[in-house]
Amino acid sequence: MNRELKRVAILAMLMFVTLFVSSTIIQYFQAENLKDDPRNSRTLYASYSVERGPILVDGEPIAYSKPSDDRYQFQRVYANGPLYAAVTGYLPVNGEPTGLERSANAYLSGTSSSQFFDSLLRLVSGQDPKGASVEVTIDPVAQQAAQDALTNAGYRGAVYLSEPSTGKILAMYSTPGFDPNTLAVHDGEEALGAYDALVADPSNPLYNRATGGNMNPPGSVFKLVLTAAALESGKYTPESTFPNPTEFTPPGTDSVVRNTEGGNCGGGAEVTLATALRLSCNIPMAELGIELGDDAIREQAEKFGFNTEFDIPMGTEASVYPTEQLDDALTALTAFGQGDVRTTPMQMAMVAGAIANGGVVMNPNVIEKIVAPDFSTLETFQGSEFGRAISEETAKTMTEMMVNGVENGAASNARIDGVSVAGKTGTAENGESDPYTLWFTGFAPADDPQYAITVVVEDGGGLGQDGYGNLVAAPVARQVLEAVLNK
């Protein structure tokens, strides 16, 4: 064989090997991912030929399939759709699914690898194919209470409630919301029209404000992260003191920091860290932030989960603490949750939940278990740790400080008779004349934490710059906590 033929033979062999390797990767290693990708329209259309499994809350379906007399064979139905839209998402005929309809699609459609033998058995026995059920962790009492508390007051915002020891999501409600049924109709033009109307709505009803969307500055609820960083440094205690002026100008800037109520923080020439947190004063926190530096604050924030995206298993947006180096002026702003800090209720509930859980951050999760059509359990989801954010000693100290904030501080409207509540409010600025964003985060009972909660209310709760966290967000949290504590 001459040299030219050898080259051609080697090239042909290399091409064959390349084709063999790539086809093997696609057929064996990536097949499951490609099949489960919700953008795979072939899989999506095929899923309508089977009875898609229901999504269950406390054993009751909040999403299920019923027979249809058109080419899709089954119609997806959402019971009390607006209440659970942030959980279920929707299954359109001419687009990508969202929420659990997307992330749990393989289970719901019966195409996951764990359902292969069940599907084969149903085929052999002549039974109609059917997807698995997805049982979620949502507490219907908590979810309903969240809707009532926000919508009855006409607020725009979100409530996120979780179990501190496991990370289970017990309530995840966002308003204004939408009715998934309008997007799941089999008339493609009608569904597209409903979608376009929601996209054009300036209130952004398709946002899940509990886990993402147009994230808000946290304001004073971020002071929990700052306080944790200070205590963890070993250089500060609740009795550490700071200068207590009525105005503070960070070095290198003309911007003036003031306390929310004006004046100094509780009187006196100096103020303790405990008092600054209890009364939610900005000036001592700005001073503390500069002393700690942005690296220490960022490190602590990231231990709580900032700058990390979580799958619950739906995708969520990462809360943000700036990753670039900050000067003292910008660091002072971030110390009390302003500047370029942005967060979600889920993230702030993770902060409160970690304090309640002895310093350990749990990964959030909304799926309890997956159940096959024959009622066997395919998968059960257990709580998992994201990591330790603070020591048990710091967690205990911060719990006491947060209880003081509710009992005789800036979070007093979260008090519940007979129950010790740990909490922190926030009132975040959005611009010189823009309405404030109002927050509450905390947990209860403080001596035996069962629930961690965060409430965000946008647009000042309709009060512009006259609204504040304790007036608007804290009562919403109290209403939800009372509902679950009184079950």
VOLOKE-42586 format. One record per residue (C-alpha): residue number from 0; residue in three letters; z, x, y. Coordinates in Angstrom, 2 decimals. Example, Ala and Ser with C-alpha at 12.3 -4.5 7.8 and 13.67 -1.06 7.14 Angstrom:
# residues 2
lomar | kolti | z | x | y
0 | ALA | 7.80 | 12.30 | -4.50
1 | SER | 7.14 | 13.67 | -1.06
This chain:
# residues 487
lomar | kolti | z | x | y
0 | MET | 0.00 | 0.00 | 0.00
1 | ASN | -1.06 | 1.51 | 3.32
2 | ARG | 1.26 | 1.82 | 6.33
3 | GLU | -0.14 | -1.26 | 8.15
4 | LEU | 0.38 | -3.52 | 5.13
5 | LYS | 3.94 | -2.22 | 4.74
6 | ARG | 4.68 | -3.10 | 8.36
7 | VAL | 3.26 | -6.60 | 7.90
8 | ALA | 5.26 | -7.08 | 4.71
9 | ILE | 8.49 | -5.90 | 6.35
10 | LEU | 7.87 | -8.15 | 9.36
11 | ALA | 7.18 | -11.15 | 7.10
12 | MET | 10.35 | -10.44 | 5.13
13 | LEU | 12.42 | -10.16 | 8.32
14 | MET | 10.99 | -13.47 | 9.54
15 | PHE | 11.83 | -15.09 | 6.21
16 | VAL | 15.39 | -13.73 | 6.30
17 | THR | 15.81 | -14.93 | 9.88
18 | LEU | 14.55 | -18.40 | 8.95
19 | PHE | 16.81 | -18.48 | 5.90
20 | VAL | 19.91 | -17.46 | 7.89
21 | SER | 19.27 | -19.89 | 10.75
22 | SER | 18.57 | -22.82 | 8.43
23 | THR | 21.68 | -22.01 | 6.41
24 | ILE | 23.81 | -21.96 | 9.58
25 | ILE | 22.39 | -25.31 | 10.69
26 | GLN | 22.61 | -26.99 | 7.28
27 | TYR | 26.01 | -25.70 | 6.20
28 | PHE | 28.05 | -24.34 | 9.08
29 | GLN | 26.93 | -26.52 | 12.00
30 | ALA | 25.95 | -29.68 | 10.15
31 | GLU | 29.28 | -31.39 | 10.74
32 | ASN | 29.33 | -30.55 | 14.45
33 | LEU | 25.74 | -31.69 | 14.94
34 | LYS | 26.36 | -34.89 | 13.02
35 | ASP | 29.51 | -35.68 | 14.99
36 | ASP | 28.04 | -34.85 | 18.40
37 | PRO | 28.04 | -38.17 | 20.31
38 | ARG | 24.75 | -37.15 | 21.95
39 | ASN | 23.08 | -37.42 | 18.53
40 | SER | 21.31 | -40.74 | 19.10
41 | ARG | 20.22 | -40.92 | 15.45
42 | THR | 23.87 | -40.86 | 14.35
43 | LEU | 24.80 | -43.31 | 17.11
44 | TYR | 22.18 | -45.89 | 16.09
45 | ALA | 23.07 | -45.41 | 12.42
46 | SER | 26.72 | -46.12 | 13.27
47 | TYR | 25.77 | -49.67 | 14.32
48 | SER | 24.65 | -50.41 | 10.77
49 | VAL | 28.22 | -49.99 | 9.50
50 | GLU | 31.35 | -51.84 | 10.46
51 | ARG | 32.95 | -49.38 | 12.83
52 | GLY | 36.67 | -48.92 | 12.26
53 | PRO | 39.15 | -50.45 | 14.71
54 | ILE | 41.37 | -48.69 | 17.20
55 | LEU | 44.90 | -50.00 | 16.70
56 | VAL | 47.99 | -50.27 | 18.87
57 | ASP | 51.12 | -51.10 | 16.89
58 | GLY | 48.86 | -52.39 | 14.10
59 | GLU | 46.85 | -54.71 | 16.38
60 | PRO | 43.18 | -53.96 | 17.17
61 | ILE | 42.35 | -53.11 | 20.76
62 | ALA | 38.78 | -52.22 | 19.76
63 | TYR | 36.96 | -53.64 | 16.73
64 | SER | 33.49 | -54.56 | 15.46
65 | LYS | 32.23 | -58.03 | 14.65
66 | PRO | 28.91 | -59.02 | 13.01
67 | SER | 25.96 | -59.38 | 15.35
68 | ASP | 22.68 | -61.18 | 14.73
69 | ASP | 20.56 | -58.56 | 16.48
70 | ARG | 19.17 | -55.21 | 15.31
71 | TYR | 22.49 | -53.45 | 15.91
72 | GLN | 24.24 | -55.58 | 13.22
73 | PHE | 27.70 | -55.11 | 14.77
74 | GLN | 29.04 | -55.76 | 18.27
75 | ARG | 31.91 | -53.65 | 19.58
76 | VAL | 34.67 | -55.78 | 21.12
77 | TYR | 37.59 | -54.65 | 23.29
78 | ALA | 40.65 | -56.89 | 23.19
79 | ASN | 42.35 | -56.85 | 26.59
80 | GLY | 39.74 | -54.28 | 27.57
81 | PRO | 40.93 | -53.32 | 31.09
82 | LEU | 44.49 | -52.67 | 29.84
83 | TYR | 43.39 | -50.06 | 27.30
84 | ALA | 40.13 | -48.78 | 28.81
85 | ALA | 41.64 | -45.37 | 29.59
86 | VAL | 42.44 | -45.00 | 25.88
87 | THR | 39.48 | -46.57 | 24.07
88 | GLY | 36.65 | -45.68 | 26.42
89 | TYR | 33.51 | -47.58 | 25.46
90 | LEU | 30.56 | -47.46 | 23.03
91 | PRO | 27.23 | -48.09 | 24.81
92 | VAL | 23.88 | -48.72 | 23.14
93 | ASN | 22.00 | -46.54 | 25.61
94 | GLY | 24.32 | -43.66 | 26.44
95 | GLU | 27.19 | -41.49 | 25.32
96 | PRO | 30.51 | -43.03 | 24.19
97 | THR | 33.68 | -42.12 | 26.04
98 | GLY | 37.42 | -42.00 | 25.32
99 | LEU | 38.49 | -42.33 | 21.71
100 | GLU | 35.13 | -43.93 | 20.89
101 | ARG | 33.72 | -40.47 | 21.52
102 | SER | 36.40 | -38.10 | 20.28
103 | ALA | 37.18 | -40.09 | 17.12
104 | ASN | 33.58 | -41.12 | 16.48
105 | ALA | 33.30 | -39.40 | 13.08
106 | TYR | 36.33 | -41.29 | 11.74
107 | LEU | 35.42 | -44.62 | 13.32
108 | SER | 31.84 | -44.45 | 12.02
109 | GLY | 32.89 | -43.30 | 8.55
110 | THR | 30.96 | -40.03 | 8.75
111 | SER | 33.80 | -37.49 | 8.78
112 | SER | 33.99 | -35.00 | 5.91
113 | SER | 37.31 | -36.49 | 4.78
114 | GLN | 35.57 | -39.86 | 4.26
115 | PHE | 32.69 | -38.53 | 2.14
116 | PHE | 34.04 | -39.61 | -1.25
117 | ASP | 35.16 | -42.99 | 0.07
118 | SER | 31.67 | -43.58 | 1.46
119 | LEU | 30.13 | -42.50 | -1.85
120 | LEU | 32.44 | -44.80 | -3.81
121 | ARG | 31.59 | -47.78 | -1.59
122 | LEU | 27.89 | -47.02 | -2.04
123 | VAL | 28.19 | -46.85 | -5.84
124 | SER | 30.29 | -50.01 | -6.01
125 | GLY | 27.94 | -51.93 | -3.73
126 | GLN | 30.50 | -52.40 | -0.96
127 | ASP | 29.37 | -52.39 | 2.64
128 | PRO | 30.03 | -49.10 | 4.48
129 | LYS | 33.00 | -49.15 | 6.83
130 | GLY | 34.68 | -46.72 | 9.20
131 | ALA | 38.31 | -45.68 | 9.27
132 | SER | 41.00 | -47.11 | 11.52
133 | VAL | 42.48 | -45.01 | 14.30
134 | GLU | 46.13 | -45.83 | 15.04
135 | VAL | 47.19 | -44.61 | 18.47
136 | THR | 50.62 | -43.65 | 19.81
137 | ILE | 50.49 | -46.10 | 22.72
138 | ASP | 53.50 | -48.41 | 23.10
139 | PRO | 52.13 | -51.87 | 24.06
140 | VAL | 55.29 | -52.69 | 26.02
141 | ALA | 55.00 | -49.52 | 28.07
142 | GLN | 51.25 | -49.95 | 28.62
143 | GLN | 51.69 | -53.52 | 29.82
144 | ALA | 54.58 | -52.55 | 32.07
145 | ALA | 52.46 | -49.82 | 33.62
146 | GLN | 49.65 | -52.26 | 34.35
147 | ASP | 52.03 | -54.83 | 35.79
148 | ALA | 53.85 | -52.34 | 38.00
149 | LEU | 50.68 | -50.92 | 39.53
150 | THR | 48.33 | -53.90 | 39.74
151 | ASN | 50.88 | -56.50 | 40.84
152 | ALA | 51.62 | -54.29 | 43.85
153 | GLY | 47.92 | -53.67 | 44.47
154 | TYR | 48.25 | -49.92 | 44.00
155 | ARG | 45.52 | -47.44 | 43.06
156 | GLY | 46.80 | -44.77 | 40.72
157 | ALA | 48.07 | -44.08 | 37.22
158 | VAL | 51.11 | -44.08 | 34.93
159 | TYR | 51.57 | -41.60 | 32.11
160 | LEU | 54.52 | -41.97 | 29.70
161 | SER | 55.24 | -39.62 | 26.79
162 | GLU | 57.84 | -38.69 | 24.21
163 | PRO | 59.28 | -35.31 | 25.28
164 | SER | 60.12 | -34.08 | 21.78
165 | THR | 56.65 | -34.68 | 20.31
166 | GLY | 54.14 | -35.02 | 23.15
167 | LYS | 53.10 | -38.48 | 21.93
168 | ILE | 51.45 | -40.48 | 24.70
169 | LEU | 53.19 | -43.85 | 24.98
170 | ALA | 51.38 | -45.19 | 28.03
171 | MET | 48.22 | -44.06 | 29.81
172 | TYR | 47.07 | -46.54 | 32.39
173 | SER | 44.70 | -45.96 | 35.30
174 | THR | 43.72 | -48.38 | 38.05
175 | PRO | 41.30 | -49.52 | 39.34
176 | GLY | 39.81 | -49.63 | 35.88
177 | PHE | 37.00 | -51.44 | 34.14
178 | ASP | 36.24 | -53.79 | 31.26
179 | PRO | 34.63 | -51.84 | 28.39
180 | ASN | 33.06 | -55.06 | 27.09
181 | THR | 30.59 | -55.07 | 30.00
182 | LEU | 29.33 | -51.64 | 28.95
183 | ALA | 29.15 | -52.37 | 25.20
184 | VAL | 26.71 | -55.30 | 25.38
185 | HIS | 23.53 | -54.89 | 23.32
186 | ASP | 21.27 | -55.64 | 26.28
187 | GLY | 20.50 | -52.14 | 27.50
188 | GLU | 19.47 | -53.22 | 30.99
189 | GLU | 22.60 | -55.31 | 31.42
190 | ALA | 24.81 | -52.45 | 30.25
191 | LEU | 23.04 | -49.99 | 32.57
192 | GLY | 23.44 | -52.37 | 35.50
193 | ALA | 27.17 | -52.67 | 34.83
194 | TYR | 27.47 | -48.89 | 34.56
195 | ASP | 25.54 | -48.26 | 37.79
196 | ALA | 27.79 | -50.72 | 39.63
197 | LEU | 30.90 | -48.88 | 38.41
198 | VAL | 29.46 | -45.51 | 39.41
199 | ALA | 28.61 | -46.83 | 42.87
200 | ASP | 32.11 | -48.27 | 43.38
201 | PRO | 33.89 | -46.02 | 45.93
202 | SER | 37.22 | -46.60 | 44.18
203 | ASN | 35.89 | -44.70 | 41.11
204 | PRO | 37.03 | -47.10 | 38.37
205 | LEU | 35.54 | -44.91 | 35.63
206 | TYR | 38.02 | -42.13 | 36.43
207 | ASN | 40.98 | -41.79 | 34.13
208 | ARG | 43.44 | -40.85 | 36.86
209 | ALA | 46.14 | -40.15 | 34.27
210 | THR | 44.30 | -37.13 | 32.86
211 | GLY | 41.63 | -36.16 | 35.39
212 | GLY | 39.25 | -37.66 | 37.91
213 | ASN | 39.59 | -36.71 | 41.55
214 | MET | 42.87 | -34.83 | 41.10
215 | ASN | 45.50 | -35.02 | 43.81
216 | PRO | 47.82 | -32.44 | 45.36
217 | PRO | 51.24 | -32.83 | 43.72
218 | GLY | 53.34 | -32.41 | 46.83
219 | SER | 57.05 | -32.11 | 46.18
220 | VAL | 56.96 | -32.78 | 42.43
221 | PHE | 55.57 | -29.24 | 42.18
222 | LYS | 58.94 | -28.00 | 43.48
223 | LEU | 60.10 | -28.36 | 39.87
224 | VAL | 57.68 | -25.59 | 38.89
225 | LEU | 58.84 | -23.43 | 41.80
226 | THR | 62.50 | -23.99 | 40.97
227 | ALA | 61.85 | -23.12 | 37.33
228 | ALA | 60.15 | -19.87 | 38.40
229 | ALA | 63.11 | -18.99 | 40.61
230 | LEU | 65.76 | -19.66 | 37.95
231 | GLU | 63.73 | -17.90 | 35.25
232 | SER | 63.42 | -14.79 | 37.41
233 | GLY | 67.16 | -14.23 | 37.10
234 | LYS | 67.39 | -13.58 | 40.83
235 | TYR | 68.34 | -17.12 | 41.86
236 | THR | 70.84 | -19.83 | 40.93
237 | PRO | 71.22 | -23.39 | 42.21
238 | GLU | 73.71 | -21.96 | 44.75
239 | SER | 71.32 | -19.35 | 46.14
240 | THR | 70.93 | -19.88 | 49.89
241 | PHE | 68.03 | -19.78 | 52.34
242 | PRO | 67.77 | -19.92 | 56.13
243 | ASN | 67.74 | -23.55 | 57.29
244 | PRO | 65.67 | -23.90 | 60.48
245 | THR | 63.99 | -27.10 | 61.69
246 | GLU | 60.58 | -25.38 | 61.70
247 | PHE | 59.13 | -22.45 | 59.78
248 | THR | 55.98 | -20.47 | 60.55
249 | PRO | 54.79 | -18.39 | 57.58
250 | PRO | 53.86 | -14.81 | 58.48
251 | GLY | 50.27 | -14.27 | 59.55
252 | THR | 49.60 | -17.88 | 60.56
253 | ASP | 50.12 | -20.35 | 63.37
254 | SER | 50.71 | -23.25 | 60.96
255 | VAL | 54.17 | -24.78 | 61.13
256 | VAL | 56.02 | -26.06 | 58.06
257 | ARG | 58.43 | -28.94 | 58.63
258 | ASN | 60.70 | -30.95 | 56.36
259 | THR | 59.52 | -34.45 | 55.59
260 | GLU | 62.36 | -36.13 | 57.44
261 | GLY | 62.25 | -33.64 | 60.33
262 | GLY | 65.20 | -31.46 | 61.33
263 | ASN | 66.77 | -29.01 | 58.95
264 | CYS | 67.77 | -29.54 | 55.33
265 | GLY | 71.11 | -31.32 | 55.20
266 | GLY | 72.69 | -29.51 | 58.15
267 | GLY | 74.11 | -26.00 | 58.47
268 | ALA | 72.56 | -22.61 | 59.09
269 | GLU | 71.81 | -22.11 | 55.39
270 | VAL | 70.90 | -24.40 | 52.51
271 | THR | 71.24 | -23.98 | 48.75
272 | LEU | 68.38 | -24.28 | 46.27
273 | ALA | 70.15 | -27.25 | 44.67
274 | THR | 70.32 | -29.11 | 47.99
275 | ALA | 66.73 | -28.22 | 48.86
276 | LEU | 65.53 | -29.76 | 45.58
277 | ARG | 67.85 | -32.78 | 45.81
278 | LEU | 66.71 | -33.63 | 49.34
279 | SER | 63.14 | -32.39 | 48.73
280 | CYS | 63.01 | -30.06 | 51.74
281 | ASN | 59.82 | -28.10 | 52.39
282 | ILE | 61.06 | -25.21 | 54.53
283 | PRO | 63.47 | -23.57 | 52.05
284 | MET | 60.87 | -24.03 | 49.29
285 | ALA | 58.25 | -22.30 | 51.44
286 | GLU | 60.69 | -19.45 | 52.06
287 | LEU | 61.43 | -19.23 | 48.33
288 | GLY | 57.74 | -19.28 | 47.47
289 | ILE | 57.05 | -16.28 | 49.69
290 | GLU | 59.98 | -14.39 | 48.17
291 | LEU | 58.78 | -15.07 | 44.61
292 | GLY | 55.10 | -14.46 | 45.33
293 | ASP | 52.08 | -16.31 | 44.01
294 | ASP | 51.88 | -14.30 | 40.76
295 | ALA | 55.32 | -15.50 | 39.64
296 | ILE | 54.55 | -19.09 | 40.63
297 | ARG | 51.19 | -19.01 | 38.86
298 | GLU | 52.71 | -17.53 | 35.71
299 | GLN | 55.33 | -20.26 | 35.59
300 | ALA | 52.78 | -23.00 | 36.28
301 | GLU | 50.57 | -21.76 | 33.46
302 | LYS | 53.52 | -21.74 | 31.06
303 | PHE | 53.81 | -25.47 | 31.77
304 | GLY | 50.07 | -25.94 | 31.12
305 | PHE | 48.36 | -25.51 | 34.48
306 | ASN | 44.84 | -24.03 | 34.30
307 | THR | 44.50 | -25.23 | 30.69
308 | GLU | 42.34 | -28.05 | 29.36
309 | PHE | 43.96 | -30.15 | 26.63
310 | ASP | 42.32 | -32.29 | 23.94
311 | ILE | 44.46 | -35.35 | 23.28
312 | PRO | 41.95 | -35.50 | 21.41
313 | MET | 39.90 | -36.89 | 24.33
314 | GLY | 39.06 | -34.17 | 26.79
315 | THR | 41.22 | -33.81 | 29.90
316 | GLU | 40.82 | -31.86 | 33.12
317 | ALA | 42.90 | -28.77 | 33.76
318 | SER | 45.45 | -29.01 | 36.53
319 | VAL | 44.97 | -26.17 | 38.98
320 | TYR | 47.12 | -23.48 | 40.49
321 | PRO | 44.84 | -21.03 | 42.37
322 | THR | 43.90 | -18.03 | 40.27
323 | GLU | 42.85 | -15.81 | 43.17
324 | GLN | 45.40 | -13.69 | 45.00
325 | LEU | 47.08 | -15.64 | 47.82
326 | ASP | 48.55 | -14.40 | 51.07
327 | ASP | 52.06 | -15.41 | 52.15
328 | ALA | 50.86 | -18.38 | 54.21
329 | LEU | 48.92 | -19.93 | 51.34
330 | THR | 51.68 | -19.12 | 48.87
331 | ALA | 54.15 | -20.97 | 51.12
332 | LEU | 51.93 | -24.06 | 50.98
333 | THR | 51.60 | -23.99 | 47.20
334 | ALA | 55.39 | -23.70 | 46.90
335 | PHE | 55.73 | -27.36 | 47.87
336 | GLY | 52.55 | -28.58 | 46.17
337 | GLN | 50.03 | -28.31 | 48.97
338 | GLY | 47.15 | -25.94 | 49.61
339 | ASP | 44.77 | -25.69 | 46.66
340 | VAL | 47.19 | -26.98 | 44.01
341 | ARG | 45.82 | -30.01 | 42.15
342 | THR | 47.32 | -31.81 | 39.19
343 | THR | 47.27 | -34.86 | 36.92
344 | PRO | 50.09 | -37.21 | 35.92
345 | MET | 49.74 | -35.87 | 32.38
346 | GLN | 50.46 | -32.34 | 33.55
347 | MET | 53.48 | -33.32 | 35.63
348 | ALA | 54.81 | -35.34 | 32.68
349 | MET | 54.45 | -32.17 | 30.62
350 | VAL | 56.61 | -30.35 | 33.19
351 | ALA | 59.27 | -33.06 | 33.14
352 | GLY | 58.97 | -33.35 | 29.36
353 | ALA | 59.52 | -29.63 | 28.89
354 | ILE | 62.72 | -29.76 | 30.95
355 | ALA | 63.85 | -32.73 | 28.85
356 | ASN | 62.90 | -30.88 | 25.64
357 | GLY | 65.05 | -27.83 | 26.23
358 | GLY | 62.26 | -25.85 | 27.85
359 | VAL | 59.52 | -26.31 | 25.23
360 | VAL | 56.16 | -27.80 | 26.27
361 | MET | 54.60 | -30.06 | 23.64
362 | ASN | 50.86 | -30.58 | 23.32
363 | PRO | 49.92 | -34.13 | 24.37
364 | ASN | 48.41 | -36.39 | 21.71
365 | VAL | 47.31 | -40.04 | 21.58
366 | ILE | 46.41 | -40.43 | 17.87
367 | GLU | 49.16 | -41.33 | 15.39
368 | LYS | 47.12 | -41.41 | 12.18
369 | ILE | 43.73 | -42.14 | 10.60
370 | VAL | 43.64 | -44.80 | 7.87
371 | ALA | 40.74 | -45.28 | 5.44
372 | PRO | 39.34 | -48.76 | 4.62
373 | ASP | 41.35 | -48.72 | 1.37
374 | PHE | 44.51 | -48.24 | 3.53
375 | SER | 45.08 | -44.67 | 2.39
376 | THR | 46.07 | -42.23 | 5.12
377 | LEU | 43.36 | -39.68 | 5.80
378 | GLU | 45.23 | -37.73 | 8.45
379 | THR | 48.57 | -37.85 | 10.25
380 | PHE | 49.05 | -36.06 | 13.54
381 | GLN | 52.27 | -34.13 | 14.06
382 | GLY | 53.74 | -32.86 | 17.32
383 | SER | 52.81 | -29.28 | 18.14
384 | GLU | 54.16 | -26.81 | 20.67
385 | PHE | 52.12 | -25.47 | 23.56
386 | GLY | 54.85 | -22.93 | 24.19
387 | ARG | 58.20 | -22.27 | 25.78
388 | ALA | 58.07 | -22.60 | 29.56
389 | ILE | 61.74 | -22.04 | 30.41
390 | SER | 64.98 | -21.20 | 28.63
391 | GLU | 67.36 | -23.84 | 27.35
392 | GLU | 69.84 | -22.78 | 30.03
393 | THR | 67.28 | -23.26 | 32.80
394 | ALA | 66.29 | -26.63 | 31.34
395 | LYS | 69.92 | -27.77 | 31.34
396 | THR | 70.43 | -26.58 | 34.92
397 | MET | 67.28 | -28.29 | 36.13
398 | THR | 68.23 | -31.52 | 34.37
399 | GLU | 71.48 | -31.58 | 36.33
400 | MET | 69.61 | -30.88 | 39.57
401 | MET | 67.11 | -33.69 | 38.87
402 | VAL | 69.88 | -36.16 | 38.01
403 | ASN | 71.48 | -35.36 | 41.36
404 | GLY | 68.14 | -36.08 | 43.02
405 | VAL | 68.18 | -39.61 | 41.59
406 | GLU | 71.88 | -40.31 | 42.01
407 | ASN | 72.24 | -39.14 | 45.61
408 | GLY | 68.99 | -37.59 | 46.76
409 | ALA | 65.33 | -38.17 | 47.56
410 | ALA | 64.57 | -39.99 | 44.26
411 | SER | 67.23 | -42.70 | 44.59
412 | ASN | 64.86 | -45.62 | 43.92
413 | ALA | 64.51 | -44.50 | 40.30
414 | ARG | 68.14 | -45.40 | 39.53
415 | ILE | 68.71 | -47.66 | 36.53
416 | ASP | 72.08 | -49.31 | 35.99
417 | GLY | 73.87 | -47.82 | 33.00
418 | VAL | 71.22 | -45.13 | 32.41
419 | SER | 71.19 | -41.56 | 33.70
420 | VAL | 67.74 | -40.76 | 35.08
421 | ALA | 66.44 | -37.29 | 35.98
422 | GLY | 63.67 | -37.35 | 38.54
423 | LYS | 61.73 | -35.86 | 41.42
424 | THR | 59.54 | -37.57 | 44.01
425 | GLY | 56.58 | -36.22 | 45.93
426 | THR | 54.65 | -37.13 | 49.07
427 | ALA | 51.46 | -35.08 | 49.31
428 | GLU | 49.27 | -34.67 | 52.37
429 | ASN | 45.49 | -34.97 | 52.03
430 | GLY | 44.30 | -34.33 | 55.56
431 | GLU | 45.39 | -34.71 | 59.16
432 | SER | 44.92 | -38.48 | 59.25
433 | ASP | 44.36 | -39.34 | 55.56
434 | PRO | 46.82 | -41.49 | 53.59
435 | TYR | 49.38 | -39.63 | 51.50
436 | THR | 49.41 | -39.37 | 47.71
437 | LEU | 52.75 | -40.53 | 46.31
438 | TRP | 54.44 | -39.24 | 43.16
439 | PHE | 57.39 | -39.57 | 40.84
440 | THR | 58.09 | -37.55 | 37.71
441 | GLY | 61.16 | -37.47 | 35.49
442 | PHE | 62.73 | -38.56 | 32.24
443 | ALA | 65.36 | -40.89 | 30.79
444 | PRO | 67.99 | -41.11 | 29.50
445 | ALA | 68.83 | -37.73 | 30.98
446 | ASP | 71.53 | -37.06 | 28.37
447 | ASP | 69.25 | -38.04 | 25.43
448 | PRO | 65.64 | -37.90 | 26.68
449 | GLN | 63.35 | -40.44 | 25.06
450 | TYR | 60.72 | -40.89 | 27.75
451 | ALA | 59.04 | -38.57 | 30.24
452 | ILE | 57.10 | -40.36 | 32.95
453 | THR | 54.84 | -39.56 | 35.86
454 | VAL | 53.47 | -42.02 | 38.41
455 | VAL | 50.82 | -41.28 | 41.01
456 | VAL | 49.84 | -43.76 | 43.72
457 | GLU | 46.85 | -42.92 | 45.87
458 | ASP | 45.87 | -44.10 | 49.34
459 | GLY | 49.49 | -44.13 | 50.47
460 | GLY | 50.15 | -47.25 | 48.45
461 | GLY | 48.37 | -49.15 | 51.23
462 | LEU | 50.81 | -47.76 | 53.80
463 | GLY | 48.71 | -44.83 | 54.98
464 | GLN | 51.05 | -42.08 | 56.16
465 | ASP | 54.06 | -44.40 | 56.23
466 | GLY | 54.36 | -44.44 | 52.45
467 | TYR | 56.43 | -41.89 | 50.55
468 | GLY | 57.21 | -41.18 | 46.92
469 | ASN | 60.67 | -42.71 | 46.78
470 | LEU | 59.48 | -45.92 | 48.45
471 | VAL | 56.39 | -46.51 | 46.31
472 | ALA | 56.15 | -44.35 | 43.16
473 | ALA | 59.81 | -44.24 | 42.10
474 | PRO | 60.11 | -48.07 | 41.76
475 | VAL | 57.00 | -48.12 | 39.56
476 | ALA | 58.57 | -45.51 | 37.28
477 | ARG | 61.82 | -47.45 | 37.22
478 | GLN | 60.01 | -50.66 | 36.21
479 | VAL | 58.22 | -48.95 | 33.30
480 | LEU | 61.34 | -47.14 | 32.12
481 | GLU | 63.38 | -50.34 | 32.23
482 | ALA | 60.75 | -52.09 | 30.13
483 | VAL | 60.85 | -49.52 | 27.32
484 | LEU | 64.60 | -48.95 | 27.46
485 | ASN | 65.22 | -52.68 | 27.15
486 | LYS | 62.92 | -53.29 | 24.17
